[in-house]
Amino acid sequence: MFFWIDADAWIQDWAAVEVYLQAASRVGAAFTPEIDRSYKSFYDKGQSLDWKHACYETAFGKDIADKMAGLPLINSGVFAVRADSPLWSKWQMVLTQALQRTQDFYVEQTALNFSVYNGIPCAMMPSTFNWHCAFALPRIEEETGLLLSHLYPKTRIGIVHLCGGIKKKTPLMLETDAGGSCLSDLRYPRWNE
Amino acid sequence: MQGQIFPYGIVTAADSGYFDLACDLIDSVRRGDKSIPFGVLDVGLSPDQIDVLKFNEVIVVPAAWEFSCEIPAGLRRTYLAMLSRPFLPKYFPCFDIIVYLDADTWVQIPSSIDDLIEAANGVDAVVAPEIHVAFPHLYSPVSLIRNMHRAAYTEAFGSEPPPPADGAVLNSGVVVARRESALWPAWQQALAKQVRNRVNVSSMDAKAPLTLKSDTNHFLEQNALNYAFYKKQFGIRPVSPLYNWVCTLGMPFFDPQTGLLTEPVAPFSPIRIVHLTQAGRTTTMLKDRKGGCHEKRLRWGDFSLNHQ
């Protein structure tokens, strides 16, 4: 079993890792799609859809992009996959093909999505297990200092992912669960100071 | 009760066919506190049913046609449940915050109502977008549900703003807002525009009457809500779909240890408000997280003993 975590992610609650491992041991693979009611990508005017379409089109052509752009993007930054999963060979093959057409920064994620959505069994984890901070900033729980994804209901983040430019934006003004706000750094060594 | 102003009130709409479901909802809301203010918009209740509700201190108000155009001949009163929803502050001026719940919902976790009221602080509206990792239609761009949303929305409003079927569809079955919120006029205007178009069409074309029977008519008021939101006419606080769990979008799991319905994926959090829709109204096999199956009806009456 492999548990992969991007270098710009960190674990706030180990329970998330255990759930990934349990799910992958049962199904073969466990990933988190970028699905959350707080993610701004769900409320834009189609820019996210266009971006996904462009990723697929550069890697696989327009026909495949037309079919796949409407699917939720599976984030490749945190996952658990069994060593014997058929995903590995399929992902390798698809990525090899895609690399003939593009060296786009996201090509490995695009190839992963193509592989999973074309017949690889996969357990889908909740957004809090790979929280995309660039899509929705966390809140701070005043009593504990822990990072929250949401308030209704109050939910703690399992794995914080500092995707994209968010890791360079520091300090950040974060809201608290009690209605206040405070300057904070989302990097692990500093977030709870 | 007359003349009294309440800080909040729960509101639903029912005709005689939805009376039993509405009673379930009221019972689930009031199981800990019989004095929780409750209003029912009457869209076709019988006199006996109205008496029962009033005896239980429920405020009952008859719904009316709210639009400047003439009411289409033969329009069933039931449809006023949808067409009157943006006008709730007019019907229930006694509630400062309106917590609207469809009659086919019931409250599994009582503190949900407090959460929703708190969430309404400082925003125009609290709704639950149909966004959850366990909803299969999100993984199928051409699913029946998404195609239905697209067709209904585009027919009503064209493509500007684009149909939310590829983004977040705001479900209109649970809506919470202050009486003076910007939500209500924006929603009213969007719905009025749609209704005018429909009535004009129906007066010329007998094949396209204003009914809510066809797929494209079914989401009239929900589409209007989404249209006004995506036109940025009001803002929302999006709460978890656990506060409006639409069973048609994903059947819940059953937790035999707690007797609660939960979301069907990790971390298996309990559902706060169950929205039966069609899928939840019949007996069904519910899975649990350990692979077991349980034959269950999802009605409040079948769960109420677990929640005393």
Interface residues (C-beta under 8 A of the other chain):
Chain A: V19 A23 T32 P33 I35 D36 R37 S38 S41 F42 Y43 D44 K45 G46 S48 L49 K67 A69 G70 L71 P72 Y117 A123 M124 M125 P126 S127 H150 L151 Y152 P153 T155
Chain B: D115 L116 E118 A119 V126 A128 P129 I131 H132 V133 A134 L138 Y139 S140 P141 V142 R146 P161 P162 D166 G167 A168 Y230 R237 P238 V239 S240 P241 L242 Y243 V265 A266 P267 S269 R272
